[in-house]
Protein backbone atom coordinates (compact mmCIF):
# COMPACT_ATOMS: atom_id res chain seq x y z
CA UNK A 1 0.00 0.00 0.00
CA UNK A 2 2.21 2.77 -1.27
CA UNK A 3 1.71 6.53 -0.99
CA UNK A 4 0.27 8.04 -4.20
CA UNK A 5 1.15 11.66 -4.97
CA UNK A 6 -0.04 13.36 -8.15
CA UNK A 7 2.86 14.83 -10.21
CA UNK A 8 1.46 18.37 -9.82
CA UNK A 9 1.21 18.18 -6.03
CA UNK A 10 3.91 19.70 -3.80
CA UNK A 11 4.71 17.61 -0.73
CA UNK A 12 7.50 18.58 1.65
CA UNK A 13 10.05 15.84 2.33
CA UNK A 14 9.58 16.74 6.01
CA UNK A 15 5.92 15.72 5.91
CA UNK A 16 5.06 12.22 7.20
CA UNK A 17 2.58 10.28 5.04
CA UNK A 18 1.63 6.77 6.11
CA UNK A 19 0.80 3.87 3.79
CA UNK A 20 -2.16 4.27 1.46
CA UNK A 21 -2.27 8.08 1.53
CA UNK A 22 -3.41 9.65 -1.74
CA UNK A 23 -2.60 13.28 -2.61
CA UNK A 24 -4.53 14.82 -5.50
CA UNK A 25 -3.54 17.35 -8.17
CA UNK A 26 -2.12 20.75 -7.18
CA UNK A 27 -2.34 20.11 -3.46
CA UNK A 28 0.36 21.52 -1.17
CA UNK A 29 1.55 19.79 2.01
CA UNK A 30 4.03 21.72 4.13
CA UNK A 31 6.70 20.48 6.59
CA UNK A 32 5.73 19.07 10.00
CA UNK A 33 2.50 17.57 8.70
CA UNK A 34 1.47 14.02 9.62
CA UNK A 35 -1.21 12.16 7.64
CA UNK A 36 -2.51 8.77 8.75
CA UNK A 37 -2.94 5.57 6.83
CA UNK A 38 -5.40 5.47 3.87
CA UNK A 39 -6.33 9.15 4.09
CA UNK A 40 -7.37 10.78 0.81
CA UNK A 41 -6.38 14.36 -0.01
CA UNK A 42 -8.28 15.84 -2.97
CA UNK A 43 -7.26 18.52 -5.47
CA UNK A 44 -6.11 22.03 -4.54
CA UNK A 45 -5.95 21.21 -0.83
CA UNK A 46 -3.42 23.10 1.29
CA UNK A 47 -2.20 21.62 4.56
CA UNK A 48 0.07 23.98 6.46
CA UNK A 49 2.69 23.08 9.04
CA UNK A 50 1.81 21.59 12.43
CA UNK A 51 -1.27 19.70 11.28
CA UNK A 52 -1.91 16.06 12.22
CA UNK A 53 -4.60 14.06 10.40
CA UNK A 54 -5.69 10.57 11.43
CA UNK A 55 -6.46 7.43 9.44
CA UNK A 56 -9.10 6.89 6.76
CA UNK A 57 -10.02 10.58 6.46
CA UNK A 58 -11.25 12.25 3.27
CA UNK A 59 -10.26 15.85 2.60
CA UNK A 60 -11.99 17.43 -0.40
CA UNK A 61 -11.10 20.19 -2.87
CA UNK A 62 -9.97 23.70 -1.86
CA UNK A 63 -9.80 22.92 1.86
CA UNK A 64 -7.18 24.78 3.91
CA UNK A 65 -6.03 23.21 7.17
CA UNK A 66 -3.73 24.89 9.69
CA UNK A 67 -4.01 28.53 8.69
CA UNK A 68 -2.93 31.17 11.20
CA UNK A 69 -5.68 32.10 13.68
CA UNK A 70 -7.77 35.21 13.07
CA UNK A 71 -6.80 36.58 16.47
CA UNK A 72 -4.94 39.81 17.28
CA UNK A 73 -3.19 38.11 20.20
CA UNK A 74 -1.45 35.54 17.96
CA UNK A 75 2.28 36.25 17.73
CA UNK A 76 3.49 33.32 15.65
CA UNK A 77 3.81 30.85 18.54
CA UNK A 78 3.85 27.09 17.85
CA UNK A 79 0.32 25.71 17.87
CA UNK A 80 -1.42 22.81 16.14
CA UNK A 81 -4.44 21.37 14.42
CA UNK A 82 -5.18 17.73 15.28
CA UNK A 83 -7.85 15.79 13.36
CA UNK A 84 -8.99 12.30 14.33
CA UNK A 85 -9.74 9.17 12.32
CA UNK A 86 -12.43 8.66 9.62
CA UNK A 87 -13.28 12.34 9.50
CA UNK A 88 -14.75 13.79 6.30
CA UNK A 89 -13.95 17.40 5.39
CA UNK A 90 -15.78 18.62 2.31
CA UNK A 91 -14.95 21.40 -0.15
CA UNK A 92 -13.81 24.90 0.91
CA UNK A 93 -13.50 24.14 4.64
CA UNK A 94 -11.03 26.21 6.69
CA UNK A 95 -9.58 25.04 10.01
CA UNK A 96 -7.27 27.42 11.88
CA UNK A 97 -4.48 26.67 14.32
CA UNK A 98 -4.85 27.64 17.95
CA UNK A 99 -3.69 30.76 19.76
CA UNK A 100 -1.36 30.37 22.75
CA UNK A 101 1.87 28.35 22.79
CA UNK A 102 1.33 24.59 22.42
CA UNK A 103 -2.46 24.92 22.26
CA UNK A 104 -4.49 22.85 19.80
CA UNK A 105 -7.53 23.20 17.57
CA UNK A 106 -8.93 19.68 17.79
CA UNK A 107 -11.44 17.76 15.66
CA UNK A 108 -12.42 14.26 16.79
CA UNK A 109 -13.15 10.94 15.09
CA UNK A 110 -15.96 10.35 12.58
CA UNK A 111 -16.70 14.06 12.21
CA UNK A 112 -18.45 15.36 9.07
CA UNK A 113 -17.73 18.98 8.12
CA UNK A 114 -19.79 19.90 5.07
CA UNK A 115 -18.93 22.42 2.37
CA UNK A 116 -17.76 25.85 3.43
CA UNK A 117 -17.55 25.23 7.19
CA UNK A 118 -15.13 27.39 9.20
CA UNK A 119 -13.49 26.07 12.38
CA UNK A 120 -11.79 28.88 14.28
CA UNK A 121 -8.78 28.87 16.58
CA UNK A 122 -8.81 26.78 19.78
CA UNK A 123 -12.09 25.09 18.82
CA UNK A 124 -12.74 21.61 20.22
CA UNK A 125 -15.07 19.31 18.27
CA UNK A 126 -15.90 15.90 19.74
CA UNK A 127 -16.59 12.59 18.00
CA UNK A 128 -19.38 11.87 15.50
CA UNK A 129 -20.29 15.54 15.11
CA UNK A 130 -21.93 16.84 11.93
CA UNK A 131 -21.65 20.50 10.90
CA UNK A 132 -23.65 21.43 7.79
CA UNK A 133 -22.79 23.81 4.95
CA UNK A 134 -21.47 27.32 5.57
CA UNK A 135 -21.62 27.12 9.38
CA UNK A 136 -18.96 28.94 11.39
CA UNK A 137 -17.46 28.17 14.80
CA UNK A 138 -15.68 31.18 16.31
CA UNK A 139 -12.61 30.89 18.52
CA UNK A 140 -12.65 28.71 21.65
CA UNK A 141 -16.03 27.09 20.88
CA UNK A 142 -16.67 23.52 21.98
CA UNK A 143 -19.01 21.02 20.33
CA UNK A 144 -19.49 17.79 22.25
CA UNK A 145 -20.00 14.26 20.88
CA UNK A 146 -22.87 13.44 18.51
CA UNK A 147 -24.05 17.04 18.16
CA UNK A 148 -25.52 18.24 14.84
CA UNK A 149 -25.43 21.80 13.51
CA UNK A 150 -27.62 22.79 10.57
CA UNK A 151 -26.55 24.90 7.61
CA UNK A 152 -25.31 28.48 8.03
CA UNK A 153 -25.27 28.36 11.83
CA UNK A 154 -23.13 31.06 13.45
CA UNK A 155 -21.60 30.17 16.84
CA UNK A 156 -20.20 32.95 19.04
CA UNK A 157 -16.73 32.61 20.56
CA UNK A 158 -16.47 30.58 23.79
CA UNK A 159 -19.93 29.02 23.30
CA UNK A 160 -20.37 25.34 24.19
CA UNK A 161 -22.81 23.00 22.45
CA UNK A 162 -23.61 19.91 24.46
CA UNK A 163 -23.71 16.21 23.69
CA UNK A 164 -26.42 15.02 21.28
CA UNK A 165 -27.75 18.52 20.62
CA UNK A 166 -29.45 19.52 17.39
CA UNK A 167 -29.11 23.17 16.30
CA UNK A 168 -31.41 24.34 13.49
CA UNK A 169 -30.10 25.96 10.32
CA UNK A 170 -29.51 29.72 10.23
CA UNK A 171 -29.37 29.88 14.04
CA UNK A 172 -27.34 32.55 15.82
CA UNK A 173 -25.87 30.80 18.87
CA UNK A 174 -24.69 33.28 21.50
CA UNK A 175 -25.26 31.20 24.66
CA UNK A 176 -24.47 27.61 25.60
CA UNK A 177 -26.79 24.84 24.38
CA UNK A 178 -27.06 22.13 27.10
CA UNK A 179 -26.89 18.39 26.30
CA UNK A 180 -29.70 16.41 24.63
CA UNK A 181 -31.69 19.49 23.52
CA UNK A 182 -33.07 21.07 20.35
CA UNK A 183 -32.19 24.71 19.66
CA UNK A 184 -33.15 27.16 16.95
CA UNK A 185 -33.52 30.86 16.29
CA UNK A 186 -31.75 34.22 16.24
CA UNK A 187 -30.63 34.22 19.00
CA UNK A 188 -30.99 30.49 19.52
CA UNK A 189 -33.28 29.21 22.25
CA UNK A 190 -34.30 25.75 23.42
CA UNK A 191 -37.61 24.22 22.42
CA UNK A 192 -37.45 20.56 23.40
CA UNK A 193 -35.22 17.55 23.86
CA UNK A 194 -33.63 15.78 20.92
CA UNK A 195 -35.78 12.65 21.14
CA UNK A 196 -34.82 11.31 17.72
CA UNK A 197 -31.11 11.83 18.36
CA UNK A 198 -31.40 10.18 21.77
CA UNK A 199 -33.28 7.22 20.29
CA UNK A 200 -30.63 6.74 17.60
CA UNK A 201 -27.95 6.87 20.30
CA UNK A 202 -29.61 4.00 22.17
CA UNK A 203 -31.56 5.88 24.85
CA UNK A 204 -34.76 3.95 25.61
CA UNK A 205 -38.12 5.62 26.17
CA UNK A 206 -37.67 5.68 29.95
CA UNK A 207 -34.32 7.45 29.62
CA UNK A 208 -35.73 9.93 27.11
CA UNK A 209 -38.60 10.77 29.43
CA UNK A 210 -36.08 11.14 32.25
CA UNK A 211 -34.15 13.75 30.24
CA UNK A 212 -37.38 15.61 29.56
CA UNK A 213 -38.32 15.65 33.26
CA UNK A 214 -34.87 16.92 34.28
CA UNK A 215 -35.16 19.90 31.96
CA UNK A 216 -38.72 20.63 33.08
CA UNK A 217 -37.44 20.76 36.65
CA UNK A 218 -34.58 23.02 35.63
CA UNK A 219 -36.45 25.48 33.44
CA UNK A 220 -40.15 25.30 34.28
CA UNK A 221 -40.52 24.83 38.04
CA UNK A 222 -40.64 28.52 38.98
CA UNK A 223 -37.22 28.49 40.67
CA UNK A 224 -34.14 30.43 39.57
CA UNK A 225 -32.01 28.18 37.36
CA UNK A 226 -29.10 28.05 39.82
CA UNK A 227 -31.41 27.02 42.67
CA UNK A 228 -33.09 24.36 40.52
CA UNK A 229 -29.65 23.06 39.54
CA UNK A 230 -28.62 22.73 43.19
CA UNK A 231 -31.81 20.82 43.95
CA UNK A 232 -31.29 18.33 41.10
CA UNK A 233 -27.61 17.88 41.94
CA UNK A 234 -28.38 17.04 45.55
CA UNK A 235 -31.26 14.66 44.80
CA UNK A 236 -29.79 12.66 41.90
CA UNK A 237 -26.03 12.83 42.32
CA UNK A 238 -25.45 9.23 41.11
CA UNK A 239 -27.63 9.48 37.99
CA UNK A 240 -25.33 9.53 34.88
CA UNK A 241 -27.78 11.63 32.84
CA UNK A 242 -28.05 14.15 35.67
CA UNK A 243 -24.26 14.21 36.01
CA UNK A 244 -23.89 14.94 32.28
CA UNK A 245 -26.34 17.85 32.40
CA UNK A 246 -25.17 19.27 35.73
CA UNK A 247 -21.50 19.10 34.74
CA UNK A 248 -22.23 21.01 31.52
CA UNK A 249 -24.27 23.68 33.29
CA UNK A 250 -21.63 24.18 35.99
CA UNK A 251 -18.95 24.85 33.36
CA UNK A 252 -20.99 27.32 31.33
CA UNK A 253 -19.12 30.54 30.60
CA UNK A 254 -21.54 32.27 28.25
CA UNK A 255 -24.74 31.50 30.13
CA UNK A 256 -27.48 29.15 28.93
CA UNK A 257 -29.86 29.55 26.02
CA UNK A 258 -33.39 30.29 27.29
CA UNK A 259 -36.30 27.86 27.12
CA UNK A 260 -39.46 30.00 26.90
CA UNK A 261 -42.77 28.58 28.07
CA UNK A 262 -44.71 30.05 25.14
CA UNK A 263 -43.55 29.29 21.62
CA UNK A 264 -44.90 30.05 18.15
CA UNK A 265 -47.31 27.48 16.71
CA UNK A 266 -44.90 26.44 13.97
CA UNK A 267 -42.30 25.45 16.58
CA UNK A 268 -44.79 23.48 18.66
CA UNK A 269 -45.84 21.46 15.65
CA UNK A 270 -42.26 20.18 15.31
CA UNK A 271 -41.79 19.36 18.99
CA UNK A 272 -42.90 16.02 20.40
CA UNK A 273 -42.66 17.47 23.91
ZITA-V739601 format. One record per pair of residues at least 6 apart in sequence whose C-alpha atoms are under 8 Angstrom apart, sorted by the first residue. I is the first residue (numbers start at 1). GAP is how many residues later the second one is. D is the distance in whole Angstrom. If there is no record, write none. Layout:
<<I	GAP	D> <I	GAP	D>>
This chain:
<<1	18	5> <1	19	5> <2	17	5> <2	18	5> <2	19	7> <3	14	7> <3	15	7> <3	16	6> <3	17	5> <3	18	5> <3	19	6> <4	16	7> <4	17	6> <4	18	5> <4	19	6> <5	17	6> <5	18	5> <5	19	7> <6	17	6> <6	18	5> <6	19	5> <6	20	8> <7	18	7> <8	17	5> <8	18	5> <8	19	8> <9	14	7> <9	15	7> <9	16	5> <9	17	4> <9	18	5> <9	19	6> <10	16	7> <10	17	6> <10	18	5> <10	19	6> <11	16	8> <11	17	6> <11	18	5> <11	19	6> <12	17	6> <12	18	5> <12	19	5> <13	18	7> <14	16	8> <14	17	5> <14	18	6> <14	19	8> <15	14	7> <15	15	7> <15	16	5> <15	17	5> <15	18	5> <15	19	6> <16	16	7> <16	17	6> <16	18	5> <16	19	6> <17	17	6> <17	18	5> <17	19	6> <17	20	7> <18	17	6> <18	18	5> <18	19	5> <18	20	7> <19	17	8> <19	18	5> <19	19	6> <20	17	6> <20	18	4> <20	19	7> <21	14	7> <21	15	7> <21	16	6> <21	17	5> <21	18	5> <21	19	6> <21	20	8> <22	16	7> <22	17	7> <22	18	5> <22	19	6> <22	20	8> <23	17	6> <23	18	5> <23	19	6> <23	20	8> <24	17	6> <24	18	5> <24	19	5> <24	20	7> <25	17	7> <25	18	5> <25	19	6> <26	17	6> <26	18	5> <26	19	7> <27	14	8> <27	15	7> <27	16	6> <27	17	4> <27	18	5> <27	19	6> <28	16	7> <28	17	6> <28	18	5> <28	19	6> <29	17	6> <29	18	5> <29	19	6> <29	20	8> <30	17	6> <30	18	5> <30	19	5> <31	17	7> <31	18	5> <31	19	8> <32	17	5> <32	18	5> <32	19	7> <33	14	7> <33	15	7> <33	16	6> <33	17	6> <33	18	5> <33	19	6> <34	17	7> <34	18	5> <34	19	6> <35	17	6> <35	18	5> <35	19	6> <35	20	7> <36	17	6> <36	18	5> <36	19	4> <36	20	7> <37	17	7> <37	18	5> <37	19	6> <38	17	6> <38	18	5> <38	19	7> <39	15	8> <39	16	6> <39	17	4> <39	18	5> <39	19	6> <39	20	8> <40	16	7> <40	17	6> <40	18	5> <40	19	6> <41	17	6> <41	18	5> <41	19	6> <42	16	8> <42	17	6> <42	18	5> <42	19	5> <43	17	7> <43	18	5> <43	19	7> <44	17	6> <44	18	5> <44	19	7> <45	14	8> <45	15	7> <45	16	6> <45	17	5> <45	18	5> <45	19	6> <46	16	7> <46	17	6> <46	18	5> <46	19	6> <47	17	6> <47	18	5> <47	19	6> <48	16	8> <48	17	6> <48	18	5> <48	19	7> <49	17	7> <50	16	7> <50	28	8> <50	29	7> <50	30	5> <50	31	7> <51	14	7> <51	15	6> <51	29	6> <51	30	5> <51	31	6> <51	32	8> <52	28	8> <52	29	6> <52	30	5> <52	31	6> <53	29	6> <53	30	5> <53	31	6> <53	32	7> <54	29	6> <54	30	5> <54	31	4> <54	32	7> <55	29	7> <55	30	5> <55	31	6> <56	29	6> <56	30	5> <56	31	7> <57	28	6> <57	29	4> <57	30	5> <57	31	6> <57	32	8> <58	28	7> <58	29	7> <58	30	5> <58	31	6> <58	32	8> <59	29	6> <59	30	5> <59	31	6> <59	32	8> <60	29	6> <60	30	5> <60	31	5> <60	32	8> <61	29	7> <61	30	5> <61	31	7> <62	29	6> <62	30	5> <62	31	7> <63	26	8> <63	27	7> <63	28	6> <63	29	5> <63	30	5> <63	31	6> <64	28	7> <64	29	6> <64	30	5> <64	31	7> <65	16	8> <65	28	8> <65	29	6> <65	30	5> <65	31	6> <66	14	7> <66	15	6> <66	29	6> <66	30	5> <66	31	5> <67	27	8> <67	28	7> <67	29	5> <67	30	6> <68	28	6> <68	29	6> <68	30	8> <69	27	5> <69	28	6> <69	29	6> <69	30	7> <69	51	7> <69	52	5> <70	26	8> <70	50	8> <70	51	7> <71	28	7> <71	50	8> <73	26	7> <74	25	6> <74	26	7> <77	22	8> <77	23	7> <77	24	5> <77	25	8> <78	22	8> <78	23	5> <78	24	6> <79	18	6> <79	19	6> <79	20	7> <79	21	7> <79	22	6> <79	23	5> <79	24	5> <79	25	6> <80	17	5> <80	18	6> <80	22	7> <80	23	7> <80	24	5> <80	25	6> <81	14	8> <81	15	7> <81	16	5> <81	17	7> <81	23	6> <81	24	5> <81	25	6> <81	26	8> <82	22	7> <82	23	6> <82	24	5> <82	25	6> <83	23	6> <83	24	5> <83	25	6> <83	26	7> <84	23	6> <84	24	5> <84	25	4> <84	26	7> <85	23	7> <85	24	5> <85	25	6> <86	23	6> <86	24	5> <86	25	7> <87	21	8> <87	22	6> <87	23	5> <87	24	5> <87	25	6> <88	22	7> <88	23	6> <88	24	5> <88	25	6> <89	23	6> <89	24	5> <89	25	6> <89	26	8> <90	22	8> <90	23	6> <90	24	5> <90	25	5> <90	26	8> <91	23	7> <91	24	5> <91	25	6> <92	23	6> <92	24	5> <92	25	7> <93	20	8> <93	21	8> <93	22	6> <93	23	5> <93	24	5> <93	25	6> <93	26	8> <94	22	7> <94	23	7> <94	24	5> <94	25	6> <95	23	6> <95	24	5> <95	25	6> <95	26	8> <96	9	7> <96	23	6> <96	24	5> <96	25	5> <97	7	7> <97	8	6> <97	23	8> <97	24	5> <97	25	7> <98	6	5> <98	7	5> <98	22	8> <98	23	4> <98	24	4> <98	25	8> <99	22	6> <99	23	6> <103	19	7> <104	18	6> <104	19	8> <105	15	8> <105	16	6> <105	17	4> <105	18	5> <105	19	6> <106	16	7> <106	17	6> <106	18	5> <106	19	6> <107	17	6> <107	18	5> <107	19	6> <107	20	8> <108	17	6> <108	18	5> <108	19	5> <108	20	7> <109	17	7> <109	18	5> <109	19	6> <110	17	6> <110	18	5> <110	19	7> <111	15	8> <111	16	6> <111	17	5> <111	18	5> <111	19	6> <112	16	7> <112	17	6> <112	18	5> <112	19	6> <113	17	6> <113	18	5> <113	19	6> <113	20	8> <114	16	8> <114	17	6> <114	18	5> <114	19	5> <114	20	8> <115	17	7> <115	18	5> <115	19	6> <116	17	6> <116	18	5> <116	19	7> <117	14	7> <117	15	7> <117	16	6> <117	17	5> <117	18	5> <117	19	6> <118	16	7> <118	17	7> <118	18	5> <118	19	6> <119	17	6> <119	18	5> <119	19	7> <119	20	8> <120	16	8> <120	17	6> <120	18	5> <120	19	5> <120	20	7> <121	17	7> <121	18	5> <121	19	6> <122	17	6> <122	18	5> <122	19	7> <123	14	7> <123	15	8> <123	16	6> <123	17	5> <123	18	5> <123	19	6> <124	16	7> <124	17	6> <124	18	5> <124	19	6> <125	17	6> <125	18	5> <125	19	6> <125	20	8> <126	16	8> <126	17	6> <126	18	5> <126	19	5> <126	20	7> <127	17	7> <127	18	5> <127	19	6> <128	17	6> <128	18	5> <128	19	7> <129	14	8> <129	15	8> <129	16	6> <129	17	5> <129	18	5> <129	19	6> <130	16	7> <130	17	7> <130	18	5> <130	19	6> <131	17	6> <131	18	5> <131	19	6> <131	20	7> <132	16	8> <132	17	6> <132	18	5> <132	19	5> <132	20	7> <133	17	7> <133	18	5> <133	19	6> <134	17	6> <134	18	5> <134	19	7> <135	14	8> <135	15	7> <135	16	6> <135	17	4> <135	18	5> <135	19	6> <136	16	7> <136	17	6> <136	18	5> <136	19	6> <137	17	7> <137	18	5> <137	19	7> <137	20	7> <138	16	8> <138	17	6> <138	18	6> <138	19	5> <138	20	8> <139	17	8> <139	18	5> <139	19	7> <140	17	6> <140	18	5> <140	19	7> <141	14	8> <141	15	7> <141	16	6> <141	17	5> <141	18	5> <141	19	6> <142	16	7> <142	17	7> <142	18	5> <142	19	6> <143	17	6> <143	18	5> <143	19	6> <143	20	8> <144	16	8> <144	17	6> <144	18	5> <144	19	5> <144	20	8> <145	17	8> <145	18	5> <145	19	6> <146	17	6> <146	18	5> <146	19	7> <147	14	7> <147	15	7> <147	16	6> <147	17	4> <147	18	5> <147	19	6> <148	16	7> <148	17	6> <148	18	5> <148	19	6> <149	17	6> <149	18	5> <149	19	6> <149	20	7> <150	16	8> <150	17	6> <150	18	5> <150	19	4> <150	20	7> <151	17	8> <151	18	5> <151	19	6> <152	17	6> <152	18	5> <152	19	7> <153	14	8> <153	15	8> <153	16	6> <153	17	5> <153	18	5> <153	19	6> <153	20	7> <154	16	7> <154	17	6> <154	18	5> <154	19	6> <155	17	6> <155	18	5> <155	19	6> <156	16	8> <156	17	6> <156	18	5> <156	19	8> <158	95	7> <158	96	7> <159	14	8> <159	15	7> <159	16	6> <159	17	5> <159	94	8> <159	95	6> <160	15	8> <160	16	5> <160	17	6> <160	18	8> <160	92	7> <161	15	6> <161	16	5> <161	17	6> <161	18	7> <162	14	8> <162	15	6> <162	16	5> <162	17	4> <162	18	7> <162	86	7> <163	15	8> <163	16	5> <163	17	6> <164	15	6> <164	16	5> <164	17	7> <164	30	7> <164	33	6> <164	34	7> <165	12	7> <165	13	7> <165	14	6> <165	15	5> <165	16	5> <165	17	6> <165	18	8> <165	29	6> <165	32	8> <166	14	8> <166	15	7> <166	16	5> <166	17	6> <166	28	7> <166	31	8> <167	15	6> <167	16	5> <167	17	6> <168	14	8> <168	15	6> <168	16	5> <168	17	7> <169	15	7> <170	15	7> <170	16	8> <171	13	5> <171	14	5> <171	15	5> <171	16	7> <171	17	6> <172	13	6> <172	14	5> <172	15	5> <172	16	6> <173	13	7> <173	14	6> <173	15	5> <174	13	7> <174	14	7> <174	80	8> <174	83	8> <175	13	8> <175	79	5> <175	80	6> <175	81	5> <175	82	5> <176	76	7> <176	77	8> <176	78	6> <176	79	6> <176	80	5> <176	81	6> <177	6	7> <177	13	8> <177	79	6> <177	80	6> <178	67	7> <178	70	7> <178	71	7> <178	78	7> <178	79	8> <179	65	8> <179	66	6> <179	69	7> <180	13	6> <180	14	5> <180	15	8> <180	17	8> <180	18	7> <180	31	8> <181	9	7> <181	10	8> <181	11	6> <181	12	4> <181	13	5> <182	8	6> <182	9	6> <182	10	5> <182	11	5> <182	12	5> <183	6	5> <183	7	4> <183	8	6> <183	9	8> <184	6	7> <184	7	8> <188	69	7> <189	68	5> <189	69	5> <189	70	6> <189	71	8> <190	67	6> <190	68	6> <190	69	5> <190	70	8> <191	68	6> <191	69	8> <191	72	8> <191	76	8> <191	80	7> <192	20	8> <192	79	6> <192	80	8> <192	81	6> <193	18	8> <193	19	6> <193	80	7> <195	13	7> <195	77	8> <198	10	7> <199	6	8> <199	9	8> <211	30	7> <212	61	8> <214	18	8> <214	28	7> <217	11	7> <217	15	8> <218	7	6> <218	10	5> <218	11	6> <218	14	8> <219	6	7> <219	9	8> <219	40	7> <220	41	7> <221	7	8> <229	17	7> <232	10	8> <233	9	7> <233	10	8> <233	13	7> <236	6	7> <237	6	7> <249	7	8>>
